[in-house]
């Protein structure tokens, strides 16, 4: 790929971000793969040092940890873009992708690096996500599963159309992942966009 791209693979939790990201990282040449979950052990230590229970849905997490995780993963991505043309970040970016000012600022920052933003939004049925969350049995999902209706009401599964730029077909890419068949079809289309030799 000649053009520099920062690629977000994003969606609400348990839609399949990590599975897709790892598969894409294996198939596409010359790609740097960054996963925000890599920062979780550091975040757990912050909870421990602060004497707080580990709860990624807590006010403490929101105030003292969440945004810093995003800042760090983006700083790593910007650094990587100096050396490679395609850098992929696997993270929800739940609020950020719907915040027009945030996206505008991010695109301006990328322009300084001669890069553009691409977002792969994973379209998945909420009940499929619910079952995947149960199956993966992770402590980061404990509160969500115990308060599923409340959690679901707080999550936006709608496609973030505000990210789409008319002159850039790769600004917003939809990946349908409610069934294996949908995922395979979407992946084939995705690979064609990011193939590089």
N, C-alpha and C positions, 0 to 999 in steps of 0.2 A: 504494500500500500504506500503510494507516494505521498498522499496527503496525511498530515498528522491529525489524529482523532483521539479525544478522550471519550471513552465508551462507558456509559453507566448501564449496568444490568440491574433493573429495579422493578419493584412491585411491593405489595404488602407482604408481610412475613408468610413463609411456608407456601409460596406460589411456585417455587422451583428455581430461585436465583442461583444458588450455589451449584446445583446440578448442571444448569445451562452454562454458567460461567466456566466451569471446569471443562466441560465438553468443548466449548468454543476455544478455550485456551489450548487444548490439545490439537485442535484441527487447524487453527489459523497460525501461520508462520509469523515470527517476529512480533509477538504480542507480550506485553507485561501484564500480569494478572495480580490484582490487589483485592483482598477481601477484608472488609471492615471487621468481620468477626475475629480476625487475627489479633485485634486490639482488646478482645474481651478479657484475657488474663490480666492485663494491666488495669482494666476497669474494675475487675473483681478486687484487685489489691486496693484500689481507692475506696471501695465500699468497706473493706476490712479495716484499713487504717482509720477511716472516719467513724468506725463503730456502727455502721449502718447495715441492715439486712440486705442481702443481695436481691434486688428487685429492679429490673430494667424498665418497669412501668411506674416507678416511684417518683415523687417530687424531687428527691435528692438526685436521682439519675438525670432527670430533666434539667436541673439547675447546674449541677457540678460536673457532669460527664458527657452527656449526649453530643452537644455541639462540638466539644473538643475532639471527640472521636472523628467526626466528619472533617474538621479542620486538618487533623493529622493525616487522614487517608488522602485528602486532596493535595496536601503539600507533598506527599510521597508521589502522587500521580504527576504533579507538575514537574517534579525533579526527573521522573522517568521519561517524560515527554521530551526532555532535552537530548535523550539518547536513543529513543525508539519512537517510531511513528504511530503505534497503536498501543494505548494503555487502557486497560479495562478495570473498572471498579465495581465490585459486587457489594451493594448496600441498598437499603430501602429508600433513602432520600425522601422519606414520606412527605415532609412539609416542603422541602427545598424545591422539588420539581414543580410544585404548584405556585411557587412564589416568583412572580415575574421579575421582580427587582433582583432577587438572588440569581436567577438564570441570566439576566442581562449582565450582571456583574461578572458571573462566571465566564460568559462568552467573551467579555472584554478582556479578562485575564488570559483566556486561551488564545485570543487574537495576538496578544503580545508574544506568545510562544508559537505563532503561525499554526495554530491548531483549531479544530472545530469540535463541537459537542454532538455526540450521538447518544440517544437513549433507547435502549431496548426495554419496552414495557411488557411485562409478562401478564397476559390476560388469563385469569384462572377463576373458576367458579368458587365463591367463598366456602361452600360446603366441602369442596375438594381440598381447600387449604386447611379447613378444620380437621379433616381426617389425616392429612399429612402431618399436621402439628401433633396430633395424638400419636401417630406412628413414630415420629422422630424422638419423642420422649425426652425433650431437653429442658433443663431447669430455667432457661430463659423464657419458656412458654408457660410456666406454672400459673402465673396470675392470669394470663390470657385465657387459658383453658378453664380455670375456675370461675371466670367472669365473662364467659364467651359472648353473651348478648351485649353486655356493656362494651366489651372490646370491639365487637363487630360494628357497633354504632359509631365508633370513633375512627374507623378505617375507611378510606376512600378507594374503592375498587374501580372507579371510573377512569377511562383512558385520559391521560393528561394532554389534551389536544393543544394546550397553550405552548407546548414544546415544539410543535410542528412549524417548520419554516418552509414556505412555498418553493423556494429555490434550492432546497436541500432535501433530497429524498431520504437521506440517512439521518435526519435530525430526530425523527421519531419512528421507531421500528416496532411493530407489534409481533409478539411471539405468543401463540395460543397454546396453552398448556393444561387444559382440563382433562385431556385424554392423551394416551401415548401416540395415537394416530395424528392428532392435531400437532403434537410436539415434533414429531418426525417431519411433517410437512413444513412446519414453520422453520425448523432447523435447516432444512435444505435451502430454503429461500435466504436465510440469514447468512449461511456460508458463502453463497454467491456474492453477497454484498461485500464480504470482508476477505474474499480470496486474494491472496497476494503471492507473487513469486519473486 
